[in-house]
Every structure is written in structure tokens, then in C-alpha cells.
């Protein structure tokens, strides 16, 4: 649970993927956190041009990460819309 929770903290998303490759739980959270990280990094360029959008995206990212960490630490598989659908298609 700790490893899956840590995976939602920025670039630590590779930890559950690399350390526990046979754990469905860690793979689920690792892939989902990787998708979230890439999604928000791609959208963050908008913050360079529109400060309010960048601020809202940062706030949304923080809220999603907090909820994901809380659910992972409780042993739940919270399927984040869009992210979980993309993560299910990833082969690691």
C-alpha cells in the first residue's frame, strides 16, 4: 500500500512499476499515476500562456493526487476517469 501511494508523487510513479512487477495492485496504481503525470505535464504548457488555467490545472492535479494517495493507502483501486482507461492499455 505504501509503495502504491508513493507512486502518485510525481516521478516516483515508476517505483511501483519497477519494484513490484508481479503485483496487480502496484501495477494498477503505477500505471495510473504515470498517465496522470504525463497528462498534467502535457497540459502544463497552457499555464505558460494563461496563468489562471495553469493555476487551476495545478490545483486539480494536487486534488487528484491527494485522493489517489488516500485511496491507495486504504487498499482501494480508485479508477480515475480517463487515466484508468489509458492505464489499462499500457503494457509494462
QUIVEN-V149231 format. One record per pair of residues at least 4 apart in sequence whose ideal C-beta (glycine too) atoms are under 8 Angstrom apart, sorted by sequence separation. I is the first residue (numbers start at 0). GAP is how many residues later the second one is. D is the distance in whole Angstrom. If there is no record, write none. Layout:
BEGIN
i=(I I)
gap=(GAP GAP)
d=(D D)
END
This chain:
BEGIN
i=(0 1 2 7 8 12 13 14 15 16 22 23 24 25 26 27 28 29 30 31 32 33 34 35 36 37 38 39 42 43 44 45 46 48 49 50 51 52 53 54 55 56 57 58 59 60 61 62 63 64 65 66 67 68 69 71 79 80 81 82 83 84 85 6 7 70 78 5 6 19 20 46 47 70 71 6 15 18 19 45 46 70 6 45 46 5 6 16 5 6 15 16 43 46 67 15 45 46 66 2 3 67 2 15 16 43 15 16 42 43 14 2 13 63 2 12 15 16 39 6 12 13 3 7 12 39 3 6 2 6 3 4 12 3 7 35 3 6 10 9 7 35 35 35 32 31 28 28 38 35 38 31 35 28 31 34 27 24 31 34 24 31 34 33 31 34 8 30 33 7 30 27 30 7 8 7 30 29 4 7 6 26 4 3 4 3 0 1 20 0 0 0 16)
gap=(4 4 4 4 4 4 4 4 4 4 4 4 4 4 4 4 4 4 4 4 4 4 4 4 4 4 4 4 4 4 4 4 4 4 4 4 4 4 4 4 4 4 4 4 4 4 4 4 4 4 4 4 4 4 4 4 4 4 4 4 4 4 4 5 5 5 5 6 6 6 6 6 6 6 6 7 7 7 7 7 7 7 8 8 8 9 9 9 10 10 10 10 10 10 10 11 11 11 11 12 12 12 13 13 13 13 14 14 14 14 15 16 16 16 17 17 17 17 17 19 20 20 21 21 21 21 22 22 23 23 24 24 24 25 25 25 26 26 26 27 28 28 29 32 35 36 39 43 43 44 44 47 47 48 48 48 49 50 51 51 52 52 52 53 55 55 56 56 56 57 57 59 59 60 60 61 61 62 64 64 65 65 67 68 68 69 71 71 71 72 73 74 75)
d=(6 6 7 8 8 7 5 6 6 7 6 6 7 6 6 6 6 6 7 6 6 6 6 6 6 6 6 6 8 8 8 6 7 8 6 6 6 6 6 6 6 6 6 6 6 6 6 7 6 6 6 6 6 6 7 7 5 8 7 6 6 7 7 6 7 4 4 5 5 4 7 6 7 8 8 8 8 7 7 5 2 4 6 6 7 6 4 7 7 8 4 7 7 6 6 7 7 7 7 6 5 7 5 6 4 6 4 7 5 8 7 6 7 6 6 6 8 7 6 7 4 7 6 7 5 5 5 5 6 5 8 8 6 4 5 7 7 5 7 7 7 6 7 7 7 7 7 5 8 7 7 8 5 8 6 4 6 8 5 5 7 6 5 7 4 7 7 4 7 5 8 7 5 5 8 5 7 7 5 7 8 6 4 4 5 8 6 7 7 5 8 6 5)
END
